[in-house]
Amino acid sequence: MAAVTPSGLEPGVSDAETPIGVPMPCNLCGSTSPSRVWPARTTWVVRCSDCGLRFISPRVGQLVESEAYFRELYLPLFEGQAGEMGRRAMDFQIGEIETLVPVGTLLDVGSATGEYLRSARDRGWRCVGVERSPWAADYGRDHYGLDVRTGDLTDIDLPLASFDAVLMVEVVEHLEDPKANLARVAELLRPGGVLWLTTPNVASLAASVLGPRWDRIEPNGHLYYFAPESLTRLLEGAGLELLSLRTSGIDGDELLQRARQAGVAGSRLQWRLRVGAHRNLLRLRALRRTGADRLDPGRHGAMLGETLIALARRRQA
């Protein structure tokens, strides 16, 4: 799944056990007492009163990316100069995994049309993808000859402890049950195997400034909104050891432009910038107290960036 505002989507079917409009319990701790944070069209982004996880409640449905989305928005990202930059980024990310484990077997969860899988295969990895969009899964199989399984990770039969690495690029926020999916990832990784994961950062300066106008809010697609603390809790609760956590994607001039376009300006904008920066400084200090070796302030800009990047590994037996 791409880090693109998800337009051109087609409705799917809501989980039978989670009817549309039913308030959701917290996926991390099970609490049923969230508080409303931001309006999100016909529903709300809420915050768990016990653990702080933010998520959409009530649910308003489930969306699966359509052929139009992939043809018009996703695939053009891999063409021309933008495509070359994307390929370099993919090589960097997969190379980061290779500093921790030897080239072996790799699973891409939410493999879309297969660009990450193709890049990993070119580097010598034996690859499998999981993708719930039938059109995208077919594209990866037909155009690149990839092994892509259509469906959800928790429903697909894969051998336990069979992968050296798992990729989850802008995927976990889309999942109906992140906790179950991360537990499944831990089962599929070999002991010592690594997970490379990205997701929007609800604790970013952009989210603090833009609030309900933050363009990562998509109630039919982005069901969960992770901060460093909640993502850490998700990973460690699944039996994964967090190796590093950083953020990327912070451009002050671009953020100011986006804020003005969203109608946030003047003294209100300055106040939100100050409050957002202060909150992130406090967050960084708290995270350092829990695991300073896992954080690299020089790389993640005090957790201000819009994308969280986590590296974790399955604990040794």
C-alpha positions in Angstrom: 0.0 0.0 0.0 1.3 3.4 -0.9 1.7 6.4 1.2 -0.7 8.4 -0.9 -4.0 9.9 0.1 -6.4 7.1 -0.8 -8.8 8.3 -3.4 -10.1 6.1 -6.2 -11.1 3.4 -3.8 -13.9 1.0 -3.9 -15.9 -0.1 -0.9 -15.4 -3.6 0.5 -17.4 -5.4 3.1 -17.1 -4.7 6.8 -16.0 -7.5 9.1 -19.1 -9.5 10.1 -18.1 -9.2 13.7 -17.7 -5.4 13.5 -20.9 -4.0 11.9 -20.8 -0.5 10.6 -21.5 2.1 13.2 -20.6 0.0 16.3 -18.1 1.7 18.6 -14.7 0.0 18.6 -12.8 -1.3 21.7 -9.1 -0.4 21.8 -7.0 -2.9 19.8 -4.1 -2.7 22.1 -5.6 -2.9 25.6 -9.3 -3.7 25.0 -10.6 -0.6 26.8 -14.0 0.5 25.8 -13.7 4.1 27.1 -12.2 6.2 24.4 -12.5 10.0 24.2 -13.1 11.9 21.0 -10.1 13.8 19.5 -10.9 14.9 15.9 -14.0 14.7 13.7 -13.5 12.5 10.6 -16.3 13.0 8.2 -19.2 10.9 9.6 -17.2 9.4 12.5 -14.4 10.3 14.9 -10.7 9.8 15.6 -10.8 8.7 19.2 -8.1 8.2 21.8 -8.0 5.3 24.2 -8.3 6.6 27.7 -6.1 3.8 29.1 -3.2 3.4 26.6 -3.5 6.4 24.3 -3.9 4.5 20.9 -5.9 6.6 18.4 -8.3 5.0 16.0 -11.5 5.4 14.1 -14.7 4.7 16.1 -17.4 4.0 15.1 -16.2 2.2 12.0 -17.7 3.4 8.8 -16.7 0.5 6.5 -13.7 -1.1 4.9 -12.1 -0.1 1.6 -10.0 -2.1 -0.8 -7.9 -0.2 -3.4 -9.4 -0.4 -6.9 -7.8 -0.8 -10.3 -8.3 2.9 -10.9 -6.3 3.8 -7.7 -3.4 1.6 -8.8 -3.4 2.8 -12.4 -3.9 6.5 -11.8 -2.1 7.1 -8.4 0.1 4.2 -7.4 1.9 3.0 -10.5 2.8 6.5 -11.7 5.0 6.8 -8.6 7.3 4.2 -10.1 7.7 5.9 -13.5 10.3 8.4 -14.7 12.5 10.4 -12.2 10.0 9.8 -9.3 10.3 6.0 -10.0 14.1 6.2 -9.9 14.0 7.9 -6.6 11.5 5.3 -5.3 13.7 2.5 -6.4 16.7 4.0 -4.6 14.5 4.3 -1.5 13.5 0.7 -1.7 17.1 -0.4 -2.1 18.0 1.6 0.9 15.3 0.1 3.0 16.0 -3.5 2.0 19.7 -2.8 2.5 19.0 -1.7 6.0 17.4 -5.1 6.6 20.5 -6.8 5.1 22.7 -5.2 7.8 20.8 -7.3 10.4 20.1 -10.6 8.6 21.6 -12.4 5.6 19.8 -12.4 2.3 17.2 -15.2 2.5 13.3 -15.3 2.5 11.2 -12.1 2.6 7.5 -11.5 3.1 5.9 -8.3 1.9 2.6 -7.7 3.7 0.5 -5.3 1.6 2.7 -5.9 -1.5 0.5 -3.8 -3.8 1.6 -4.3 -7.4 4.9 -5.9 -6.3 7.6 -3.2 -6.6 9.2 -3.9 -3.3 9.1 -7.6 -4.0 10.8 -7.1 -7.4 13.5 -4.9 -5.8 14.2 -7.5 -3.1 14.2 -10.3 -5.6 16.8 -8.4 -7.7 19.0 -8.3 -4.6 18.8 -12.1 -4.2 15.9 -12.5 -1.8 13.3 -15.3 -2.2 10.1 -13.4 -1.9 6.4 -13.9 -1.1 3.8 -11.2 -1.1 0.3 -10.9 0.5 -2.1 -8.4 -1.0 -5.9 -8.1 -0.5 -6.5 -6.2 -3.7 -7.2 -8.9 -6.3 -6.2 -6.5 -9.2 -2.9 -5.5 -7.6 -2.0 -9.2 -6.7 -2.8 -10.2 -10.3 -0.6 -7.4 -11.6 2.4 -8.6 -9.5 2.0 -12.1 -10.6 1.3 -11.3 -14.3 3.9 -8.5 -14.9 6.8 -9.6 -12.6 6.2 -13.3 -12.1 6.0 -12.9 -8.3 4.6 -15.2 -5.7 1.7 -13.1 -4.4 -1.1 -14.5 -2.3 -4.5 -12.7 -2.4 -6.2 -12.1 0.9 -5.4 -11.1 4.5 -2.3 -12.2 6.3 -4.2 -13.8 9.2 -6.2 -16.0 6.7 -3.4 -17.2 4.4 -1.6 -20.5 5.1 2.2 -19.9 5.3 4.8 -22.0 7.1 5.6 -20.8 10.6 9.1 -19.5 11.3 10.0 -19.5 7.6 10.9 -15.9 6.8 14.1 -14.0 7.6 12.4 -10.6 7.0 9.0 -9.0 6.7 8.1 -5.7 5.1 5.0 -3.7 6.1 5.2 -0.4 4.3 2.2 1.9 5.1 0.0 -1.1 5.9 -0.6 -1.5 9.7 -2.8 1.6 9.8 -5.2 -0.1 7.3 -5.7 -3.3 9.2 -8.9 -4.2 11.0 -6.9 -6.0 13.7 -3.2 -4.8 13.9 -2.6 -6.8 17.1 -3.5 -10.1 15.5 -1.6 -9.3 12.3 1.6 -8.4 14.2 1.3 -11.6 16.2 1.1 -13.5 12.9 4.2 -11.7 11.7 6.0 -12.8 14.8 5.0 -16.4 14.1 6.1 -16.3 10.5 9.5 -14.8 11.3 12.4 -17.1 12.2 13.9 -16.3 15.6 16.1 -13.3 15.0 14.2 -12.4 11.8 13.5 -8.7 11.3 10.4 -6.6 10.5 10.8 -3.2 8.7 7.6 -1.2 9.2 6.4 2.3 8.4 3.1 4.1 9.3 1.9 7.7 9.6 3.0 9.4 12.9 0.0 10.9 14.7 2.5 12.5 17.1 4.2 14.4 14.2 4.4 18.1 14.1 2.2 18.1 11.0 -0.6 16.2 12.9 -0.2 18.6 15.8 -0.5 21.7 13.6 -3.2 20.5 11.1 -5.3 18.6 13.7 -8.5 17.3 12.0 -7.3 18.7 8.7 -4.3 16.4 8.7 -4.4 14.7 5.3 -3.5 11.3 6.7 -7.0 11.1 8.3 -9.0 8.7 6.1 -11.7 7.0 8.1 -12.4 4.4 5.5 -8.8 3.5 4.9 -6.6 4.5 7.8 -8.3 2.9 10.8 -5.5 3.4 13.3 -3.1 6.3 14.0 0.1 5.3 15.8 2.4 7.4 17.9 5.9 6.2 19.0 4.5 4.9 22.3 1.5 3.0 20.8 3.6 1.5 18.0 6.2 0.3 20.5 3.5 -1.3 22.6 2.0 -3.0 19.6 5.4 -4.5 18.5 6.5 -5.6 21.9 3.1 -7.1 22.7 3.4 -9.2 19.6 6.7 -10.7 20.8 9.0 -8.5 18.8 12.0 -6.6 20.1 12.2 -3.0 18.9 15.7 -2.3 17.5 15.2 1.2 16.3 12.5 3.9 16.0 12.8 7.1 14.0 10.8 9.4 11.8 11.1 11.0 8.4 9.2 13.5 6.4 9.4 17.0 8.0 9.6 20.1 5.8 8.9 23.3 7.7 8.1 25.4 4.5 5.8 22.7 3.1 4.0 22.4 6.4 3.4 26.1 6.6 1.9 26.0 3.1 -0.3 23.0 3.9 -1.4 24.7 7.2 -2.5 27.9 5.3 -4.3 25.8 2.6 -6.1 24.0 5.4 -7.2 27.4 7.0 -4.7 27.2 9.9 -2.8 30.5 10.0 -1.8 33.5 12.0 -1.5 33.3 15.8 -3.3 30.0 15.9 -0.7 28.4 13.5 2.2 29.8 15.7 0.6 28.5 18.8 0.1 25.0 17.3 3.7 24.9 16.1 5.0 25.7 19.6 2.7 23.3 21.3 3.5 20.5 18.8 7.3 21.0 19.2 7.0 21.0 23.0 4.9 17.9 23.1 7.4 16.0 20.9 10.3 17.1 23.0 8.6 15.7 26.1 7.7 12.5 24.2 11.4 12.1 23.1 12.6 12.5 26.7 10.1 9.9 27.9 11.0 7.4 25.2 14.7 7.8 26.1 14.0 6.8 29.6 12.4 3.5 28.4 15.1 2.6 25.8 17.6 5.2 24.9 19.6 2.8 22.8 16.7 2.3 20.4 16.4 6.0 19.5 18.6 8.1 17.2 17.7 11.8 17.7 20.0 12.8 14.9 18.0 10.7 12.4 14.4 11.2 13.6 14.3 14.9 14.4 12.9 14.4 17.9 10.0 12.3 16.5 8.6 15.2 14.6 8.4 13.6 11.1 5.2 12.4 9.5 6.3 8.8 9.0 7.3 6.4 11.8 10.0 3.9 10.8 10.5 0.9 13.0 12.9 -2.0 12.9 12.1 -4.9 15.1 13.1 -8.6 15.4 11.5 -11.7 16.6 13.0 -12.6 20.0 15.3 -15.6 20.1 13.6 -18.7 21.5 
